[in-house]
Amino acid sequence: MKIDKDVLATNPVRLLRKRLGYTRADFARAANCSYSALVRAELGLTNTLPRQVALAAERFGEDSAALAGAYVVWRMRLWDAYAKKESRLMRRDSMPNSERPAAAGRKEKQK
């Protein structure tokens, strides 16, 4: 399920990496952090900030506790966005076909 890119763009881990001017691969190499741990953190796939990412933040002189707290708050906003999108989809799916709005980008079939 796709989520608004604005929510993903506000991830504190991603903001840190971008502020330091690194790509994901470069940040992982420079911080001695696994690429997969970084990606999971940037996509919000972990409940808490992975230890490797917190240690990487410390290596760059960042406050890892503040980063971890910001990450948890951000992740809650991300999952709220997922829940809202899911409820919209469920509402749409419960409508009869004749009342459903056309999917974005699709043309209505003409009879």
DAWOZI-V238884 format. One record per residue. N is the residue number from 0. RES is the residue in one letter. PSI is psi in degrees with one decimal (none if undefined). OMEGA is omega in degrees with one decimal (NA if undefined). NEAR is the number of other ideal C-beta (glycine too) atoms within 12 Angstrom. Layout:
n->N res->RES psi->PSI omega->OMEGA near->NEAR
n->N res->RES psi->PSI omega->OMEGA near->NEAR
This chain:
n->0 res->M psi->128.9 omega->-179.7 near->13
n->1 res->K psi->141.6 omega->178.2 near->12
n->2 res->I psi->152.1 omega->179.1 near->23
n->3 res->D psi->129.4 omega->-178.3 near->16
n->4 res->K psi->-22.2 omega->178.2 near->13
n->5 res->D psi->-36.5 omega->179.0 near->12
n->6 res->V psi->-46.1 omega->179.8 near->24
n->7 res->L psi->-32.6 omega->-177.9 near->25
n->8 res->A psi->-19.4 omega->-178.4 near->19
n->9 res->T psi->8.1 omega->178.3 near->24
n->10 res->N psi->126.0 omega->-177.4 near->35
n->11 res->P psi->-30.1 omega->177.5 near->33
n->12 res->V psi->-45.2 omega->178.7 near->46
n->13 res->R psi->-42.2 omega->179.3 near->30
n->14 res->L psi->-40.1 omega->177.0 near->22
n->15 res->L psi->-50.0 omega->-178.6 near->37
n->16 res->R psi->-44.9 omega->-179.6 near->33
n->17 res->K psi->-40.4 omega->179.8 near->18
n->18 res->R psi->-34.5 omega->178.7 near->16
n->19 res->L psi->-9.4 omega->175.7 near->21
n->20 res->G psi->28.6 omega->-178.3 near->11
n->21 res->Y psi->149.4 omega->165.1 near->24
n->22 res->T psi->171.0 omega->178.2 near->17
n->23 res->R psi->-48.8 omega->-177.4 near->29
n->24 res->A psi->-43.2 omega->-179.7 near->16
n->25 res->D psi->-41.0 omega->178.8 near->17
n->26 res->F psi->-45.3 omega->-179.7 near->34
n->27 res->A psi->-44.1 omega->178.7 near->28
n->28 res->R psi->-49.0 omega->-176.0 near->17
n->29 res->A psi->-32.2 omega->-176.5 near->20
n->30 res->A psi->-0.5 omega->-177.3 near->32
n->31 res->N psi->44.6 omega->-178.4 near->17
n->32 res->C psi->143.5 omega->-179.7 near->35
n->33 res->S psi->144.1 omega->179.2 near->21
n->34 res->Y psi->-41.3 omega->-177.5 near->25
n->35 res->S psi->-37.2 omega->177.6 near->18
n->36 res->A psi->-40.4 omega->179.1 near->27
n->37 res->L psi->-45.9 omega->-179.5 near->36
n->38 res->V psi->-43.9 omega->178.8 near->26
n->39 res->R psi->-40.8 omega->179.2 near->26
n->40 res->A psi->-41.3 omega->-178.5 near->43
n->41 res->E psi->-27.6 omega->179.4 near->36
n->42 res->L psi->-3.9 omega->178.8 near->25
n->43 res->G psi->29.9 omega->-177.0 near->32
n->44 res->L psi->2.1 omega->177.9 near->23
n->45 res->T psi->147.7 omega->-179.9 near->26
n->46 res->N psi->-36.4 omega->179.8 near->15
n->47 res->T psi->166.6 omega->178.7 near->25
n->48 res->L psi->125.2 omega->179.1 near->38
n->49 res->P psi->141.7 omega->-177.8 near->32
n->50 res->R psi->-41.4 omega->179.9 near->19
n->51 res->Q psi->-38.8 omega->-179.2 near->26
n->52 res->V psi->-39.0 omega->177.2 near->40
n->53 res->A psi->-43.1 omega->177.7 near->32
n->54 res->L psi->-37.0 omega->178.0 near->22
n->55 res->A psi->-41.4 omega->178.6 near->34
n->56 res->A psi->-42.3 omega->178.0 near->35
n->57 res->E psi->-37.9 omega->178.8 near->22
n->58 res->R psi->-28.7 omega->179.4 near->20
n->59 res->F psi->11.1 omega->176.0 near->24
n->60 res->G psi->19.0 omega->179.7 near->13
n->61 res->E psi->156.2 omega->176.5 near->27
n->62 res->D psi->106.7 omega->-175.5 near->16
n->63 res->S psi->-31.2 omega->178.6 near->28
n->64 res->A psi->-42.1 omega->178.3 near->15
n->65 res->A psi->-39.6 omega->178.1 near->17
n->66 res->L psi->-43.4 omega->180.0 near->33
n->67 res->A psi->-42.2 omega->178.1 near->28
n->68 res->G psi->-44.2 omega->178.6 near->18
n->69 res->A psi->-35.9 omega->179.7 near->27
n->70 res->Y psi->-45.1 omega->-179.1 near->36
n->71 res->V psi->-43.5 omega->178.3 near->24
n->72 res->V psi->-45.2 omega->179.2 near->20
n->73 res->W psi->-43.2 omega->-177.7 near->32
n->74 res->R psi->-35.6 omega->176.0 near->32
n->75 res->M psi->-40.7 omega->176.9 near->18
n->76 res->R psi->-38.9 omega->178.8 near->24
n->77 res->L psi->-47.0 omega->-178.2 near->33
n->78 res->W psi->-28.3 omega->171.6 near->20
n->79 res->D psi->-40.3 omega->177.9 near->18
n->80 res->A psi->-40.8 omega->176.3 near->24
n->81 res->Y psi->-45.4 omega->-178.2 near->23
n->82 res->A psi->-42.0 omega->179.2 near->16
n->83 res->K psi->-42.5 omega->-179.9 near->18
n->84 res->K psi->-41.9 omega->179.1 near->19
n->85 res->E psi->-41.9 omega->-179.4 near->16
n->86 res->S psi->-35.3 omega->176.2 near->14
n->87 res->R psi->-41.6 omega->179.4 near->16
n->88 res->L psi->-40.2 omega->179.8 near->17
n->89 res->M psi->-40.3 omega->177.8 near->12
n->90 res->R psi->-44.2 omega->-179.4 near->14
n->91 res->R psi->-40.5 omega->-179.0 near->18
n->92 res->D psi->-23.2 omega->-179.8 near->15
n->93 res->S psi->-8.9 omega->178.4 near->12
n->94 res->M psi->148.4 omega->171.9 near->13
n->95 res->P psi->150.3 omega->-177.6 near->8
n->96 res->N psi->-36.1 omega->-177.0 near->12
n->97 res->S psi->-23.1 omega->-178.0 near->8
n->98 res->E psi->-8.9 omega->-177.3 near->11
n->99 res->R psi->139.5 omega->173.6 near->15
n->100 res->P psi->151.9 omega->178.2 near->14
n->101 res->A psi->144.1 omega->177.2 near->13
n->102 res->A psi->144.9 omega->-179.0 near->12
n->103 res->A psi->133.2 omega->177.5 near->8
n->104 res->G psi->-5.3 omega->180.0 near->6
n->105 res->R psi->144.2 omega->177.1 near->9
n->106 res->K psi->145.5 omega->175.8 near->8
n->107 res->E psi->141.2 omega->175.8 near->12
n->108 res->K psi->133.9 omega->177.6 near->8
n->109 res->Q psi->138.4 omega->-177.6 near->4
n->110 res->K psi->none omega->NA near->3
